[in-house]
Amino acid sequence: MIDPSEGQGPAAAVQALGVPGPVASGLAAVLGPDAAQRVATDPWLVLEAGDVTPVQADRFAAGRLGGLDPGDPRRVVALCRWVIRRVGHSGATLVAREVVLAALAGLGLGESAVAVAVEHGGVVATADGSLLALAEVAAAEQELAGHVERAGTQGADRLLVVSGPPGPWRDAAVAAAAGEGTTGGGTTSGGTTGGGTTLIRDRAERLDTHAVLALLREVGDGGRVVLAGDPCARHAAPGRVLADLVERDRVAVRRVEAHASTALGRLATAVRVGRLEPADPAEHSLVVAPVDSVEKARHRVLQLVSDSIPGRLGLGAAHIAVVTLRETGPLGAGALRGHLQAEGVHVRVSRVDELDESPVPAVVLVLAADATGSLERTMLVSAVGAASAHLSVVTQVGSVLAQALARPPAVPRTGLAARLGPLEGSAG
């Protein structure tokens, strides 16, 4: 048998099996250097790439295996994991068994599917069997909970959280907590503590369990990790590590409040508690532009990024970002990216959940009428917090925005929260 990875990189080796290029790259990132061998042995592993559907996976597997057995344990495990991941996009790492069973029934699988997935190790269940989780996520949450417990018994030198909206106040709190060093996008070294390394990670709400574990492993027992972030913002999925740590108070937490002096700052403070702040026409930090058609919205976005913001604020394309709620749709990231490029304007266009750790001086947030189902408080907190100096909101949603903000965000169920115990001050 020919090794499918011989002489090729992992992504190219997976693509050689008949997997499309973008999916192959995703699988190589998720499955590692032996991705091709694993997919060749278990073709349903293509479902580990986020954009593959069960129908596509079945078609690929049938082609590789010369037929399709719906009860193939590899298929059953893959579909169970796919269902749990889909629910996990909301942040949950623990999913109710009945929710998984209902989804699996829609895929033609019966109640025995969960037992098969647990038996083969891809899925784990809680002691009473009522909740299910991906095996590797559950293991990571258990390990992180152990680190948190040790941090609680060893004092503040192991793990520290600075909680609050982004800005100079949070940066100052981080600098004071770390002793020295700088904050900002990415991971920075903040010097030494008791002979060990201090690592500072800003925008820590975007870290999942594995990322936080990697930081703790890097500094070792003698070092310190400082996580700075906003628990009110959208978290990386699956999980909500920062919020779980802040809410349970099992590690040292320093809470920071912003002292807003601009309309943008006041809006950033307001959205965290579910309110809107009106724009001040005399200020340039916040502009709200209602539009009633796709054409007008596209024109307004183009005007803002090519004329108004550069002219008024002196910012170039590298310091401007257009942010949307969705990739698809006439005002989605894909459509706006193509429209601006056709006009010769090259600025970053991305979804809210694609924002990286570094704030952008000017952000144009586009709220499309067909994306109202995606409007929720944590996403808006993230979008507003991404702008460090100016925010323009191009909106088709009218009063729906205020209604979406007023709804308290759902709190997804996570294994880390369960292991850390009840909320601070609760009876349970």
C-alpha positions in Angstrom: 0.0 0.0 0.0 1.3 3.5 -0.9 1.6 5.9 1.9 -0.6 8.8 0.9 1.6 11.3 2.7 4.9 10.2 1.1 6.7 13.2 -0.2 3.9 15.6 0.5 2.8 18.0 3.2 -0.2 17.0 5.4 -2.7 19.1 3.6 -1.5 18.0 0.1 -1.6 14.4 1.2 -5.2 14.7 2.4 -6.1 16.4 -0.9 -4.5 13.5 -2.8 -7.2 11.3 -1.3 -9.9 13.3 -3.1 -10.6 15.9 -0.4 -11.1 19.5 -1.7 -8.2 21.9 -0.9 -9.8 24.1 1.8 -11.2 21.0 3.6 -7.9 19.3 3.3 -6.1 22.2 4.9 -8.6 22.2 7.8 -8.2 18.5 8.4 -4.5 18.8 8.4 -4.7 21.5 11.0 -7.1 19.5 13.2 -5.8 15.9 12.7 -2.1 16.7 12.6 0.8 15.4 10.4 -0.7 12.0 10.0 -4.0 13.3 8.8 -3.9 11.5 5.4 -3.3 8.1 7.0 -6.1 8.7 9.4 -8.6 9.8 6.8 -7.6 6.9 4.5 -8.4 4.5 7.4 -11.5 6.4 8.5 -13.0 8.5 5.7 -15.7 9.9 8.0 -13.0 11.9 9.7 -13.6 14.5 7.0 -16.5 15.6 9.3 -13.8 17.0 11.7 -13.5 19.9 9.2 -16.2 22.3 10.1 -17.7 22.9 6.6 -18.4 19.2 5.7 -21.9 17.9 5.9 -22.9 14.3 6.7 -24.2 13.8 3.2 -20.8 14.9 1.8 -19.0 12.7 4.3 -21.1 9.7 3.3 -20.5 10.3 -0.4 -16.7 10.5 0.2 -16.7 7.4 2.4 -18.7 5.4 -0.1 -16.3 6.3 -2.8 -13.3 5.4 -0.7 -14.8 2.1 0.7 -16.7 1.0 -2.4 -20.1 1.2 -0.6 -21.8 2.6 2.5 -22.8 0.8 5.7 -25.0 3.2 7.7 -24.2 1.3 10.9 -20.4 1.4 10.4 -19.0 2.3 13.8 -16.7 4.9 12.2 -19.7 6.6 10.8 -21.7 6.5 14.0 -18.8 8.0 16.0 -18.2 10.7 13.4 -21.9 11.7 13.3 -22.2 11.8 17.1 -19.1 14.1 17.3 -20.5 16.2 14.4 -23.8 16.8 16.3 -22.0 17.7 19.6 -19.7 20.1 17.7 -22.7 21.9 16.1 -24.3 22.4 19.4 -20.9 23.5 20.7 -20.9 26.5 18.3 -23.0 28.2 20.9 -20.3 27.6 23.5 -21.5 24.4 25.1 -19.1 21.6 25.8 -21.7 19.5 27.5 -24.8 18.6 25.5 -27.9 16.9 26.8 -28.2 13.3 25.7 -31.8 13.8 24.4 -30.6 16.7 22.2 -28.0 14.5 20.6 -30.4 11.6 20.1 -32.9 13.9 18.5 -30.3 15.1 16.0 -29.1 11.6 15.3 -32.6 10.4 14.6 -32.8 13.0 11.9 -29.6 11.4 10.4 -31.2 7.9 10.6 -29.4 6.6 13.7 -31.1 5.1 16.8 -30.5 5.4 20.5 -27.7 2.8 20.4 -25.5 5.3 18.4 -24.5 7.1 21.6 -23.4 3.9 23.2 -21.3 3.0 20.2 -19.6 6.5 20.2 -18.8 6.2 23.9 -17.5 2.6 23.5 -15.1 3.7 20.7 -13.8 6.6 22.7 -14.8 9.6 20.6 -17.5 10.7 23.0 -17.7 10.6 26.8 -20.8 10.8 29.1 -21.2 12.1 32.5 -21.7 9.7 35.4 -25.5 9.6 35.1 -25.3 9.5 31.3 -27.4 12.6 30.8 -24.7 14.8 29.2 -22.3 14.1 26.4 -19.0 15.7 25.4 -16.2 15.3 22.9 -13.6 13.1 24.5 -10.6 15.4 23.9 -12.5 18.5 25.1 -13.6 16.8 28.3 -10.0 15.7 29.0 -8.8 19.2 28.4 -11.4 20.7 30.7 -10.5 18.2 33.4 -6.8 19.1 33.2 -7.5 22.8 33.2 -9.7 22.4 36.3 -6.8 20.8 38.0 -4.5 23.7 37.1 -7.2 26.1 38.5 -7.4 24.1 41.7 -3.7 24.2 42.2 -3.6 27.9 41.4 -6.2 28.5 44.1 -4.1 26.7 46.7 -0.8 28.2 45.6 -1.9 31.8 45.6 -2.1 34.4 42.8 1.2 33.6 41.2 0.0 30.8 39.0 -3.1 32.2 37.2 -4.6 35.7 37.2 -7.5 37.1 35.4 -8.1 40.8 34.6 -11.7 41.2 33.7 -13.3 44.1 32.0 -13.7 46.0 28.7 -10.7 46.6 26.5 -8.8 49.9 26.8 -6.1 51.7 28.8 -7.7 50.9 32.2 -7.5 47.1 31.5 -4.0 47.5 30.1 -2.9 49.3 33.2 -4.3 46.6 35.5 -2.6 44.0 33.5 0.8 45.8 33.7 0.4 46.2 37.4 -0.6 42.5 37.9 2.3 41.2 35.8 4.9 43.5 37.3 6.3 44.6 33.9 5.8 44.0 30.2 3.2 45.1 27.7 -0.2 44.0 26.7 -2.0 43.9 23.4 -2.7 41.4 20.7 -1.3 37.9 21.0 0.8 36.5 23.8 3.5 38.7 25.3 6.2 37.9 27.9 5.8 40.0 31.0 9.1 39.2 32.6 9.7 36.8 35.4 8.0 35.9 38.7 9.9 34.0 41.3 12.3 32.8 38.6 9.5 31.8 36.2 8.0 33.3 33.1 4.9 35.5 33.0 2.8 35.2 29.9 0.1 37.8 29.2 -2.7 37.1 26.9 -5.1 39.9 25.9 -8.6 39.3 24.5 -8.6 36.1 26.5 -12.3 35.5 25.8 -11.2 34.2 22.5 -9.1 31.4 24.0 -10.6 27.9 24.2 -9.7 25.3 26.7 -6.8 23.9 24.7 -5.2 27.4 24.2 -5.3 28.2 28.0 -3.8 24.8 28.8 -1.0 25.5 26.3 -0.1 28.7 28.1 -0.1 27.0 31.5 2.1 24.2 30.2 4.5 26.7 28.6 5.1 28.7 31.8 5.4 25.5 34.0 4.9 25.3 37.7 7.1 28.3 38.5 5.5 30.7 36.0 2.4 32.8 35.8 -0.3 33.3 33.2 -2.3 36.6 33.1 -5.5 36.4 31.1 -7.1 39.8 30.2 -10.5 39.9 28.6 -14.1 40.7 28.6 -16.4 38.0 29.9 -19.3 39.8 28.4 -17.9 39.4 24.9 -18.3 36.5 22.5 -16.2 33.6 23.5 -14.3 31.1 21.4 -16.3 27.9 20.9 -16.5 25.4 22.3 -16.4 26.6 25.9 -16.4 30.0 27.7 -13.2 29.6 29.7 -12.7 33.3 30.7 -16.3 33.7 31.9 -16.2 30.4 33.8 -13.1 31.5 35.6 -14.5 35.0 36.4 -17.9 33.8 37.6 -16.6 31.0 39.8 -13.9 33.1 41.5 -11.6 30.1 41.8 -8.5 32.1 40.8 -7.5 35.7 41.5 -9.7 38.1 39.5 -9.2 41.8 39.2 -12.2 43.5 37.8 -11.8 46.7 35.8 -14.5 49.3 34.9 -14.1 51.7 32.0 -14.3 55.4 32.5 -15.9 56.4 29.2 -15.1 59.9 27.8 -16.3 59.4 24.3 -19.5 58.3 22.6 -17.7 55.1 21.5 -16.6 54.4 25.0 -20.0 55.1 26.4 -21.5 52.7 23.8 -18.9 50.0 24.7 -20.0 50.3 28.4 -23.7 50.3 27.6 -23.8 47.3 25.3 -22.2 45.1 28.0 -25.3 45.6 30.1 -27.8 45.4 27.2 -28.3 49.1 26.4 -27.7 51.4 23.5 -26.0 54.8 23.7 -27.1 57.4 21.2 -24.5 58.9 18.9 -23.4 62.5 19.4 -23.3 64.4 16.1 -20.6 66.6 17.5 -18.3 63.6 18.1 -16.4 61.6 15.5 -15.9 58.4 17.5 -19.4 57.0 16.8 -21.5 57.3 13.7 -24.8 55.4 13.1 -26.1 55.2 9.5 -29.5 53.7 9.0 -30.2 52.4 5.5 -33.2 50.9 3.9 -31.8 48.8 1.1 -28.8 46.6 0.2 -27.6 49.1 -2.5 -27.6 52.0 0.0 -25.8 49.9 2.6 -23.1 49.0 0.1 -22.7 52.6 -1.0 -22.5 53.8 2.6 -19.8 51.2 3.5 -17.8 52.2 0.4 -18.1 55.9 1.3 -17.0 55.3 4.8 -13.9 53.2 4.1 -12.7 55.1 1.0 -13.6 58.7 1.9 -15.2 59.6 5.2 -12.9 57.7 7.7 -9.6 58.3 5.8 -10.5 62.0 5.3 -11.8 62.8 8.8 -9.5 60.6 10.8 -6.5 60.3 8.6 -6.5 56.5 8.6 -5.4 54.3 5.8 -6.9 51.0 4.7 -4.6 49.0 7.0 -6.3 50.7 10.0 -9.9 50.1 8.9 -12.0 46.9 9.2 -15.5 46.1 7.9 -17.2 43.6 10.3 -20.4 41.6 9.6 -22.4 39.1 11.4 -22.4 36.4 8.7 -20.3 35.3 5.7 -23.2 34.8 3.4 -26.0 37.1 2.2 -26.0 40.3 0.1 -24.4 42.2 3.0 -22.3 39.3 4.3 -18.6 39.3 4.5 -18.1 37.5 1.2 -20.4 39.9 -0.7 -18.9 43.1 0.8 -15.4 41.8 0.3 -16.1 41.3 -3.4 -17.9 44.7 -3.8 -15.1 46.7 -2.2 -12.4 44.9 -4.2 -14.4 45.6 -7.4 -14.2 49.2 -6.4 -10.5 49.0 -5.9 -10.8 49.3 -2.1 -8.7 46.8 -0.1 -9.7 46.8 3.5 -10.1 43.8 5.8 -13.7 42.4 5.8 -14.5 39.7 8.3 -17.2 38.2 10.5 -17.3 39.2 14.2 -16.2 35.7 15.2 -13.1 36.1 13.0 -11.8 39.2 14.7 -8.3 38.6 16.0 -6.8 39.9 19.3 -5.6 43.3 18.1 -8.0 46.2 18.2 -8.5 48.2 15.0 -8.5 52.0 15.0 -11.7 52.2 12.9 -14.4 49.6 12.4 -17.4 49.7 10.1 -20.1 47.3 11.6 -22.7 46.2 9.1 -26.0 44.9 10.5 -28.0 43.4 7.7 -31.8 42.8 7.7 -31.3 39.1 6.9 -28.9 38.6 9.8 -31.2 39.6 12.6 -31.2 36.0 13.8 -27.5 36.3 14.5 -27.9 39.4 16.6 -27.1 38.9 20.3 -25.4 40.8 23.0 -22.0 39.0 23.2 -21.5 39.4 19.5 -22.2 43.1 19.6 -19.9 43.6 22.6 -17.1 42.0 20.6 -17.8 44.1 17.5 -17.9 47.4 19.5 -14.9 46.4 21.5 -12.9 45.8 18.4 -12.8 49.5 17.6 -10.2 51.5 19.5 -11.0 55.0 18.1 -14.0 55.0 15.8 -17.0 52.9 15.0 -19.5 53.4 12.2 -22.7 51.3 12.3 -24.4 50.7 9.0 -27.7 49.2 10.0 -30.9 47.8 8.4 -32.2 46.3 11.6 -33.9 49.3 13.3 -35.4 48.5 16.7 -34.4 44.9 16.5 -31.0 45.9 17.7 -32.2 47.3 21.0 -34.4 44.2 21.5 -31.4 41.8 20.8 -29.2 43.7 23.2 -31.9 43.7 26.0 -32.1 39.8 25.9 -29.7 38.3 28.4 -27.3 36.0 26.6 -27.8 32.3 27.0 -25.2 30.6 29.3 -24.0 27.5 27.6 -23.2 24.4 29.8 -19.6 23.6 30.0 -17.6 20.8 31.7 -15.1 23.4 33.1 -17.9 25.2 35.0 -19.2 21.9 36.3 -15.8 20.9 37.6 -15.1 24.3 39.2 -18.4 24.1 41.1 -21.4 26.4 41.6 -21.4 30.2 41.0 -19.8 32.3 43.7 -22.4 33.1 46.3 -25.0 30.6 45.0 -26.6 28.0 47.3 -25.9 25.1 45.0 
